[in-house]
Amino acid sequence: MPIKIYNTLSSKIEPLSPIKKDKINLFVCGPTVYDYSHVGHARTYVAFDMFVNYLKYFKFDVFYLQNITDIDDKIIQRAKEKNISPKELAKQFEKEYMTDMQVLQIKSINKYARATEHIKEIISQVERLLAKGFAYQATDGIYYDVSKFKEYGKLSGRTAEAAEDGTSRIDEGIEKKNKADFCLWKISKEGEPTWPSPWGKGRPGWHIEDTAITEKYFGAQYDIHGGARDLIFPHHEAEIAQMEAISGKSPLVKYWMHTGFLTVDGQKMSKSLGNFTTIRDFRKENSPQVLRMFIFSSHYRSPIDLKDTAVNEAKTNVEKLQNLAAELQNINKNGKGLVFTAFNELQDRFWQALEDDFNTPKAKAVLFEIVSLANEQIAKNELAINQAKKILNFLKEINKIFLFLDFKKAKEKQEIPKEILELAEQREKYRQAKDWQKADEIRQKIENLGYLVEDTSTGPKIIKK
């Protein structure tokens, strides 16, 4: 069955068919580096990291490009507040962003492209838009005339007349011809960063950097553009208008993929609302694996509400997988050699769920069916070593995509010190003799040494805390 994904442009789930056979060019809107990234940003970046890992697992040659907005009104304003230069501020928070990406194990991005390193390409696009009559000059900059692009609104389903009513990053300008017109090149005010241009010293508008960057690396058309759903309008709509006007080719992007919001009490997590949790604060209390499991648990297009119950559930699920991985590595008997009949069918269902618009919650449900089945057979001492290896290999394979398991930690868990094993054996003797007080004393001693004892039908199970 072919991989299928939901295309925002057609509002349909479509088979994935790259422009050039197995090669996929993918672009995702990156951060504006004026502050720490929050968990809402992580939702998008982790979801696309998983998706790209999945495509690469199935031998697609993916080039994943992401921009870095390192010049912007927000950067200029925050730099003023901190009494430092915009360049210094952008450099500081780009470094923080890269640290977040490293901690979250996001390694799928092939190229980070800074806006300020593509000024030549940006100016070239503005010049061509002016030459083709899609842009006009005002005293404060160059604007895109949306009335000239007849398909404006085809991605979002919104009209040009309804543009930018209440959306973020509105380009104000007293000489704008239409309310929806957006700035391509801003004439810089005193004290702001500037670059020379045919229209005077200035800086790029927000929308133009993305098409300038993607044209340089991918050309006029490419396979997939991703981002959070709040970028559909006006940002992605503007990208379509810019590049399709320049090239005369349509569509700019074959598949548009958008992630749902990460919400807090039903409201979108955002810096403007002040309801955000930074990635760096989240990871003080939680491992990267927990955040990745939390994101894996919801469909990439669905909203996720950041609740303690959901985060705790992700923690528990990671722990279940860690414990099973440790148990599977510890099986060295043939057991009763029962055929693990359901496993092949479950594996198939797992991959089928991902083929259907990367349905991770459905895949997760199947994954934990496998966990339950494996634990049940381990408890009965019915799982043979060859079967254990098969399940363990499956966990290792899917972890190449999702990275919600730490196999080094799982291996450490199985190496129980001799002292702990002897204490557990002694405690079991007291349990058999019904001397509950002494058994509890030894249990406490074991816990103080960093281990837990779980009593099962086949004897005590020792787990590292």
C-alpha positions as CSV (number, residue, x, y, z in Angstrom):
1,M,0.0,0.0,0.0
2,P,1.5,3.4,-0.9
3,I,2.1,6.1,1.7
4,K,-0.7,8.6,1.8
5,I,-0.7,12.1,3.2
6,Y,-3.3,14.8,3.7
7,N,-2.7,17.8,1.3
8,T,-4.0,21.1,2.6
9,L,-4.1,22.4,-0.9
10,S,-6.6,19.8,-2.1
11,S,-8.1,19.1,1.3
12,K,-7.7,15.4,0.5
13,I,-5.6,12.5,1.5
14,E,-3.4,11.6,-1.5
15,P,-0.8,9.0,-2.4
16,L,2.7,10.3,-2.0
17,S,4.2,10.5,-5.5
18,P,7.4,12.7,-5.5
19,I,8.2,14.9,-8.6
20,K,11.4,12.9,-9.1
21,K,10.6,9.2,-8.3
22,D,12.2,8.5,-4.8
23,K,13.7,12.0,-4.2
24,I,11.8,14.3,-1.9
25,N,12.6,18.0,-1.4
26,L,10.9,19.2,1.8
27,F,10.9,22.6,3.4
28,V,9.6,23.5,6.9
29,C,9.3,27.0,8.2
30,G,11.9,27.5,11.0
31,P,12.1,29.8,14.0
32,T,12.2,33.5,14.3
33,V,15.1,33.7,16.7
34,Y,14.2,36.4,19.2
35,D,13.3,34.2,22.2
36,Y,13.4,30.6,23.5
37,S,11.4,28.1,21.5
38,H,8.4,26.6,23.3
39,V,6.7,23.2,23.3
40,G,4.3,24.4,20.7
41,H,7.2,24.9,18.3
42,A,8.6,21.5,19.3
43,R,5.3,19.8,18.3
44,T,5.9,20.9,14.7
45,Y,9.7,20.2,14.6
46,V,9.4,16.8,16.3
47,A,6.5,15.7,14.1
48,F,8.4,16.6,10.9
49,D,11.5,14.9,12.2
50,M,9.6,11.7,12.8
51,F,8.0,12.0,9.3
52,V,11.3,12.6,7.6
53,N,12.9,9.7,9.5
54,Y,10.0,7.5,8.4
55,L,10.5,8.5,4.7
56,K,14.2,7.8,5.0
57,Y,13.5,4.4,6.6
58,F,11.6,3.5,3.5
59,K,14.5,4.6,1.3
60,F,13.3,7.9,0.1
61,D,16.1,10.3,-0.6
62,V,14.9,13.3,1.4
63,F,16.5,16.8,1.4
64,Y,15.0,18.6,4.4
65,L,15.5,22.4,4.4
66,Q,14.6,24.8,7.1
67,N,15.0,28.6,7.3
68,I,16.1,30.7,10.2
69,T,14.4,34.1,10.3
70,D,17.3,36.2,11.8
71,I,16.0,39.6,10.8
72,D,12.4,40.6,11.6
73,D,10.4,43.3,13.4
74,K,10.2,41.1,16.5
75,I,14.0,40.7,16.6
76,I,14.6,44.4,16.2
77,Q,12.1,45.3,19.0
78,R,13.4,42.7,21.4
79,A,17.0,43.8,20.8
80,K,16.0,47.4,21.6
81,E,14.5,46.2,24.9
82,K,17.7,44.3,25.8
83,N,19.9,47.2,24.5
84,I,21.9,44.9,22.2
85,S,22.1,44.7,18.4
86,P,19.6,42.6,16.5
87,K,22.4,40.5,15.1
88,E,23.7,39.7,18.6
89,L,20.1,38.8,19.8
90,A,19.5,36.6,16.7
91,K,22.8,34.8,17.2
92,Q,22.1,34.1,20.8
93,F,18.6,32.6,20.3
94,E,19.7,30.7,17.2
95,K,22.3,29.0,19.4
96,E,19.5,28.2,22.0
97,Y,17.4,26.8,19.2
98,M,20.1,24.5,18.0
99,T,20.6,23.3,21.5
100,D,16.9,22.4,21.7
101,M,17.2,20.5,18.4
102,Q,20.2,18.6,19.6
103,V,18.5,17.7,22.9
104,L,15.3,16.6,21.2
105,Q,17.5,14.4,18.9
106,I,16.3,16.2,15.7
107,K,19.0,15.3,13.2
108,S,17.0,15.0,10.0
109,I,17.4,18.6,8.8
110,N,20.0,18.7,6.0
111,K,20.3,22.5,5.8
112,Y,19.5,25.5,8.0
113,A,19.3,28.6,5.8
114,R,19.5,32.1,7.5
115,A,17.5,34.9,5.9
116,T,20.4,37.3,6.2
117,E,22.6,35.0,4.1
118,H,20.1,35.1,1.2
119,I,19.7,38.9,0.6
120,K,20.9,38.6,-3.0
121,E,18.2,35.9,-3.7
122,I,15.5,38.0,-2.0
123,I,16.4,41.1,-4.0
124,S,16.3,39.1,-7.2
125,Q,12.8,37.9,-6.4
126,V,11.6,41.4,-5.6
127,E,13.1,42.7,-8.9
128,R,11.3,40.0,-10.9
129,L,8.0,40.6,-9.1
130,L,8.2,44.4,-10.0
131,A,9.2,43.6,-13.6
132,K,6.2,41.3,-14.0
133,G,3.8,43.8,-12.5
134,F,3.0,41.9,-9.3
135,A,4.6,44.4,-7.0
136,Y,4.7,48.2,-6.6
137,Q,6.9,50.7,-4.9
138,A,5.8,52.9,-1.9
139,T,7.8,55.4,0.1
140,D,8.3,52.8,2.9
141,G,9.1,49.8,0.7
142,I,8.0,47.4,-2.0
143,Y,4.6,45.7,-1.7
144,Y,3.0,42.7,-3.4
145,D,-0.2,43.5,-5.1
146,V,-2.5,40.6,-4.3
147,S,-5.2,41.8,-6.7
148,K,-2.8,40.8,-9.6
149,F,-2.6,37.2,-8.5
150,K,-6.0,35.7,-9.3
151,E,-5.5,32.5,-7.3
152,Y,-4.7,34.3,-4.0
153,G,-6.5,32.3,-1.3
154,K,-6.4,28.9,-2.9
155,L,-4.5,27.3,0.0
156,S,-6.6,28.7,2.8
157,G,-9.9,29.1,1.1
158,R,-9.9,32.8,2.1
159,T,-10.4,35.8,-0.1
160,A,-8.0,38.6,-0.6
161,E,-10.6,41.0,0.9
162,A,-10.6,39.0,4.1
163,A,-6.8,39.0,4.3
164,E,-4.9,39.8,7.5
165,D,-7.9,40.6,9.6
166,G,-6.6,39.6,13.0
167,T,-3.7,37.6,11.7
168,S,-0.2,38.1,13.1
169,R,2.5,40.1,11.4
170,I,0.3,42.6,9.6
171,D,2.2,44.9,7.2
172,E,0.9,48.4,7.9
173,G,1.4,51.0,5.2
174,I,-0.5,54.1,4.3
175,E,0.3,53.7,0.6
176,K,-0.9,50.1,0.3
177,K,-3.3,49.6,-2.6
178,N,-5.2,46.7,-1.0
179,K,-5.6,45.7,2.6
180,A,-4.1,42.3,1.9
181,D,-0.9,43.6,0.2
182,F,2.2,42.6,2.0
183,C,5.7,44.0,2.2
184,L,8.5,42.4,0.2
185,W,11.2,44.9,1.0
186,K,11.1,47.4,3.9
187,I,13.0,50.7,3.8
188,S,14.8,50.6,7.1
189,K,14.2,53.2,9.8
190,E,17.1,54.9,11.6
191,G,19.1,52.6,13.8
192,E,17.7,49.4,12.1
193,P,19.8,46.8,10.2
194,T,20.1,47.6,6.5
195,W,21.2,46.1,3.2
196,P,21.7,48.0,0.0
197,S,19.1,47.5,-2.7
198,P,17.9,49.2,-6.0
199,W,15.2,50.9,-3.9
200,G,17.3,52.2,-1.0
201,K,18.7,50.7,2.1
202,G,16.3,48.3,3.7
203,R,15.6,44.7,4.8
204,P,13.4,41.8,3.6
205,G,9.8,41.3,4.5
206,W,8.9,38.1,6.3
207,H,7.2,36.1,3.5
208,I,9.8,36.7,0.8
209,E,12.7,34.9,2.6
210,D,11.1,31.5,2.3
211,T,10.6,31.5,-1.5
212,A,14.0,33.0,-2.1
213,I,15.6,30.2,-0.1
214,T,13.5,27.4,-1.6
215,E,14.1,28.7,-5.1
216,K,17.9,28.6,-4.5
217,Y,17.9,25.0,-3.3
218,F,14.9,23.4,-4.9
219,G,14.0,25.6,-7.9
220,A,10.5,26.9,-8.8
221,Q,8.6,23.7,-7.6
222,Y,9.2,21.1,-5.0
223,D,7.5,18.2,-3.2
224,I,6.5,19.1,0.4
225,H,6.1,22.3,2.4
226,G,5.4,21.9,6.1
227,G,4.6,24.1,9.1
228,A,2.1,24.8,11.8
229,R,-1.5,25.5,10.7
230,D,-1.4,29.1,11.8
231,L,1.0,29.8,8.9
232,I,-1.4,28.7,6.2
233,F,-2.8,32.3,6.1
234,P,-1.3,34.7,5.3
235,H,2.3,33.3,5.3
236,H,2.0,30.2,3.0
237,E,-0.6,31.9,0.9
238,A,1.9,34.7,0.3
239,E,4.7,32.2,-0.6
240,I,2.4,30.7,-3.3
241,A,1.6,34.1,-4.7
242,Q,5.2,35.2,-4.8
243,M,6.8,32.1,-6.4
244,E,4.0,31.2,-8.8
245,A,3.9,34.8,-10.1
246,I,7.7,34.7,-10.6
247,S,7.9,31.3,-12.3
248,G,4.5,31.1,-14.0
249,K,4.5,27.5,-12.8
250,S,1.8,25.9,-10.6
251,P,1.7,24.5,-8.0
252,L,4.7,25.8,-6.1
253,V,4.4,22.8,-3.8
254,K,2.8,19.5,-4.6
255,Y,1.9,18.6,-1.0
256,W,1.2,21.1,1.9
257,M,1.4,19.5,5.4
258,H,0.3,21.4,8.5
259,T,0.5,20.4,12.2
260,G,-2.3,21.1,14.7
261,F,-1.8,23.6,17.5
262,L,-0.4,22.6,20.9
263,T,-2.9,24.2,23.3
264,V,-3.1,25.1,27.0
265,D,-6.6,24.8,28.4
266,G,-7.9,24.9,24.9
267,Q,-6.0,28.0,23.8
268,K,-3.1,27.9,21.3
269,M,0.3,28.1,23.1
270,S,1.9,31.3,22.0
271,K,4.3,34.0,23.3
272,S,1.7,36.7,22.7
273,L,-0.8,35.0,25.1
274,G,2.0,34.3,27.7
275,N,0.8,30.7,28.2
276,F,3.9,29.0,26.8
277,T,6.3,26.5,28.3
278,T,9.8,26.7,26.7
279,I,11.4,23.5,25.5
280,R,14.3,24.1,27.9
281,D,11.9,24.4,30.9
282,F,10.0,21.3,29.8
283,R,13.1,19.2,29.6
284,K,14.2,20.2,33.2
285,E,11.4,17.8,34.4
286,N,11.1,15.4,31.4
287,S,13.4,13.5,29.1
288,P,13.4,14.1,25.4
289,Q,11.9,10.6,25.0
290,V,8.9,11.8,27.0
291,L,8.3,14.8,24.8
292,R,8.7,12.7,21.7
293,M,6.2,10.1,23.0
294,F,3.8,12.9,24.0
295,I,3.9,14.2,20.4
296,F,3.8,10.7,18.9
297,S,0.5,10.0,20.8
298,S,-1.5,12.5,18.8
299,H,-2.1,12.8,15.1
300,Y,0.2,15.5,13.6
301,R,-2.9,17.4,12.2
302,S,-4.8,17.3,15.5
303,P,-4.5,19.7,18.4
304,I,-2.8,18.5,21.6
305,D,-3.5,20.0,25.0
306,L,-0.5,20.2,27.3
307,K,-1.9,18.6,30.5
308,D,0.0,16.9,33.3
309,T,-2.1,13.8,32.8
310,A,-1.0,13.6,29.1
311,V,2.6,14.2,30.0
312,N,2.5,11.6,32.8
313,E,0.9,9.1,30.5
314,A,3.8,9.7,28.0
315,K,6.2,9.1,30.9
316,T,4.5,5.8,31.8
317,N,4.5,4.7,28.2
318,V,8.2,5.4,27.8
319,E,8.8,3.5,31.0
320,K,6.8,0.5,29.8
321,L,8.8,0.4,26.6
322,Q,12.1,0.8,28.5
323,N,11.2,-2.1,30.8
324,L,10.1,-4.3,28.0
325,A,13.4,-3.6,26.1
326,A,15.3,-4.5,29.2
327,E,13.3,-7.7,29.7
328,L,13.7,-8.8,26.1
329,Q,17.5,-8.3,26.3
330,N,17.6,-10.5,29.4
331,I,15.8,-13.5,28.0
332,N,18.3,-16.3,27.5
333,K,16.0,-19.4,27.7
334,N,14.1,-21.2,25.0
335,G,11.0,-21.0,27.2
336,K,8.1,-23.2,26.0
337,G,8.7,-22.0,22.5
338,L,5.2,-20.9,21.9
339,V,4.7,-19.4,18.4
340,F,4.1,-15.6,18.7
341,T,1.3,-15.9,16.2
342,A,-0.1,-12.4,16.7
343,F,3.1,-10.5,16.3
344,N,3.4,-10.5,12.5
345,E,-0.1,-9.3,12.1
346,L,0.4,-6.6,14.7
347,Q,3.6,-5.4,12.9
348,D,1.7,-5.2,9.7
349,R,-1.1,-3.1,11.4
350,F,1.5,-0.8,12.9
351,W,3.1,0.0,9.4
352,Q,-0.4,0.3,7.8
353,A,-1.4,2.9,10.4
354,L,1.7,5.0,9.4
355,E,1.0,4.6,5.7
356,D,-2.4,6.3,6.3
357,D,-1.5,9.9,6.7
358,F,1.2,9.1,9.3
359,N,-1.5,8.0,11.9
360,T,0.8,7.8,14.9
361,P,-2.0,7.4,17.6
362,K,-3.3,4.3,15.7
363,A,0.2,3.0,15.4
364,K,0.7,3.6,19.1
365,A,-2.4,1.6,20.0
366,V,-0.9,-1.3,18.0
367,L,2.5,-0.9,19.6
368,F,1.1,-1.2,23.1
369,E,-0.9,-4.3,22.0
370,I,2.6,-5.8,21.2
371,V,3.9,-4.6,24.6
372,S,1.0,-6.2,26.5
373,L,1.3,-9.5,24.6
374,A,5.0,-9.7,25.1
375,N,4.7,-8.9,28.8
376,E,2.1,-11.5,29.2
377,Q,4.3,-14.2,27.6
378,I,7.3,-13.1,29.7
379,A,5.3,-13.4,32.9
380,K,4.3,-16.9,31.9
381,N,7.9,-17.7,30.9
382,E,6.6,-18.6,27.5
383,L,8.7,-16.3,25.3
384,A,11.5,-18.0,23.5
385,I,14.8,-16.2,22.9
386,N,14.3,-16.1,19.1
387,Q,10.9,-14.5,19.6
388,A,12.3,-12.0,22.1
389,K,15.0,-11.0,19.6
390,K,12.3,-10.5,16.9
391,I,10.3,-8.1,19.2
392,L,13.4,-6.3,20.3
393,N,14.5,-5.8,16.7
394,F,11.1,-4.4,15.9
395,L,11.5,-1.9,18.8
396,K,14.9,-0.9,17.6
397,E,13.7,-0.4,14.0
398,I,10.8,1.9,14.9
399,N,13.0,3.7,17.3
400,K,15.1,4.8,14.3
401,I,12.0,6.8,13.3
402,F,10.5,8.0,16.6
403,L,13.5,8.0,19.1
404,F,11.3,7.6,22.1
405,L,13.4,4.8,23.6
406,D,16.9,5.0,25.1
407,F,18.4,1.6,24.5
408,K,21.5,2.4,26.5
409,K,19.3,3.0,29.5
410,A,17.3,-0.2,28.8
411,K,20.6,-2.1,28.7
412,E,21.7,-0.6,32.0
413,K,18.4,-1.7,33.6
414,Q,19.0,-5.3,33.0
415,E,22.4,-5.2,34.7
416,I,21.2,-5.7,38.3
417,P,24.0,-5.7,40.9
418,K,24.8,-8.9,42.8
419,E,24.0,-7.2,46.1
420,I,20.5,-6.3,44.9
421,L,19.8,-9.8,43.6
422,E,20.9,-11.3,46.9
423,L,18.7,-9.0,48.9
424,A,15.7,-9.8,46.6
425,E,16.4,-13.5,47.1
426,Q,16.5,-13.0,50.9
427,R,13.3,-11.0,50.8
428,E,11.6,-13.8,48.8
429,K,12.5,-16.3,51.6
430,Y,10.9,-14.0,54.2
431,R,7.8,-13.7,52.0
432,Q,7.5,-17.5,51.6
433,A,7.8,-17.7,55.4
434,K,5.1,-15.0,55.7
435,D,7.4,-12.8,57.7
436,W,6.0,-9.6,56.1
437,Q,7.8,-7.2,58.4
438,K,11.3,-8.4,57.5
439,A,10.3,-8.7,53.8
440,D,9.1,-5.0,53.8
441,E,12.3,-3.9,55.5
442,I,14.4,-5.5,52.8
443,R,12.1,-4.1,50.1
444,Q,12.8,-0.6,51.6
445,K,16.5,-1.3,51.7
446,I,16.4,-2.3,48.0
447,E,14.5,0.9,47.2
448,N,17.1,3.0,49.0
449,L,19.7,1.5,46.8
450,G,17.8,2.7,43.7
451,Y,15.7,-0.4,42.7
452,L,12.1,-1.5,42.9
453,V,10.8,-5.0,43.5
454,E,7.6,-6.0,41.7
455,D,6.0,-9.3,42.8
456,T,4.7,-11.3,39.8
457,S,3.2,-14.8,39.4
458,T,6.7,-16.1,38.3
459,G,8.6,-14.5,41.1
460,P,10.1,-11.1,42.0
461,K,10.9,-8.6,39.2
462,I,13.6,-6.1,39.9
463,I,13.5,-2.7,38.1
464,K,16.0,0.1,38.3
465,K,14.4,3.4,39.4
